[in-house]
Amino acid sequence: MKLRDLAGHDFPELAELMQGTAGDLEVTGISSDSRKIRPGMLFAALAGSKADGSSFVGDAAARGAIAAIAAHPADAGIPVLVVANPRRLLALAAARFYGAQPQTMVAVTGTAGKTSVASFTRQIWAHAGYAAAQIGTTGVISPSRNDYGSLTTPDPVDLQKLLAELAGEGVTHAAMEASSHGLDQSRLDGVKLSAAAFTNLGRDHMDYHPTVEDYMAAKMRLFDTLMPKGAPAIIFSDDEWAGEAIGAASAAGLDVRTVGRKGDYLCLKRVEHFRHKQMAEVHVGQEIFEVDIPLAGDFQIANALVAAGLAMSTGVAASLAMAALENLVGASGRLELVGQTKAGALAYVDYAHKPDALEKVLASVRPFTTGRVIVAFGCGGDRDKGKRPIMGDVATRLADVVIVTDDNPRSEVPDVIRSEILAAAPGALEIGDRAEAIRKAVSMLQAGDTLIVAGKGHEEGQTVGSTVLPFSDHVELRKALEELQS
């Protein structure tokens, strides 16, 4: 593809350069990693947290790059497309280079619930007969693949390559998670969205965003920048930030559709909680549906309603969507029941690694817990330190037994991380070894108790220093339960 075709018409400052011989250059690939550059490729020089990509333009040219995208001019003997937002140009160029996308794309943003909403939306579409996929924290799932992943929102080049592959496999509908990082860094700018959703906002990523208002603004870029006017915006009405989300979507000229107890599109009228399911009465216009959702936790009803809103806004009939909710399978590591003791105590794994999510998951199991709520959790290193005492306080208030352990310490000293949690968790047990903490928690279970192992969810490794060690909460919890039963 010619360079002028990749550049498009979104950046007027490139018009003169593209009219010259540079515009006729044939591009064979795109990368923002100079080490991956091969002859004929376009190099995107992006500013990172540790280095400015502009310093690698020369290296990319030496490896065969025929042009570069950058925020500043560079003398490397190749044309440099200088724009104020190189990330946006990269995303748009990648979309043009790979071309194909599933016909119906939706994205969901929010602090918690993104993975579940993407998963539930895919399942509802599949129930309605569509070839559907999901992209996000747990990887990529489609009719032909189930690939484990680690990034909530992939790099724009990888994302566009993936979308083209999915379209080539026959996928017509895809739901993806939109993280604040991904939105702020323009990773989704080349995705053609049919609808989008907002779940909630809580404290997270304060190591990246200066304030919670900046965090929300990054989330709202999904509505005010990426969505076409008139497209449906599904918003969970019961969150305290719903008003701001509604305001942003309305100002952007979107079709606002709220769901929840205050919802005008899908209105939740009544809920009955059970250990393994919830019965919900949902009003859709003049229709009333009695739905048995086979998942525990009030927040899962919220996620299910947002997903139903997305599916219905992209062509699924209300009756089909409500029927699909009765067959939902929870996303990996999202209040996932791993097992139970002979006495009937339940043991769950949940990805909650921020205050709001931990509060919701602990509160959600209380209605069906006749004994004690036990929680084992930690906090990740090299991340927002301010949430550590907040999470310690949440656990102490909402659980009867608290065990503070290690999450992913990364480059920090694990003892220090635990001490910052324990400062607000008087009476909590401290067991640094996560496997031992899980065994201890299981050994304490009595009839009527509920155990939550929180923080890592679907993850299959524990990052200590720069090393990722094999570790799974699911595996360790099953082992501990088996040992208890033997």
Secondary structure, 3 states (H helix, E strand, C coil): CEHHHHHCCCCHHHHHHHHCHHHHCECCEEECCHHHCCCCEEEECCECCCCEHHHHHHHHHHCCCCEEEECCCCCCCCCEEECCCHHHHHHHHHHHHHCCCCCEEEEEECCCCHHHHHHHHHHHHHHCCCCEEEEECCEEEECCEEECCCCCCCCHHHHHHHHHHHHHCCCCEEEEECCHHHHHCCCCCCCCCCEEEECCCCCCCCCCCCCHHHHHHHHHHHHHHHCCCCCEEEEECCCCCHHHHHHHHHHCCCEEEEEECCCCCEEEEEEEECCCCEEEEEEECCEEEEEEECCCCHHHHHHHHHHHHHHHHCCCCHHHHHHHHCCCCCCCCCCEEEEECCCCCEEEEECCCCHHHHHHHHHHHHHHCCCCEEEEECCCCCCCCCHHHHHHHHHHHHCCEEEECCCCCECCCHHHHHHHHHCCCCCCEECCCHHHHHHHHHHCCCCCCEEEEECCCCCCEEEECCEEEECCHHHHHHHHHHHHHC
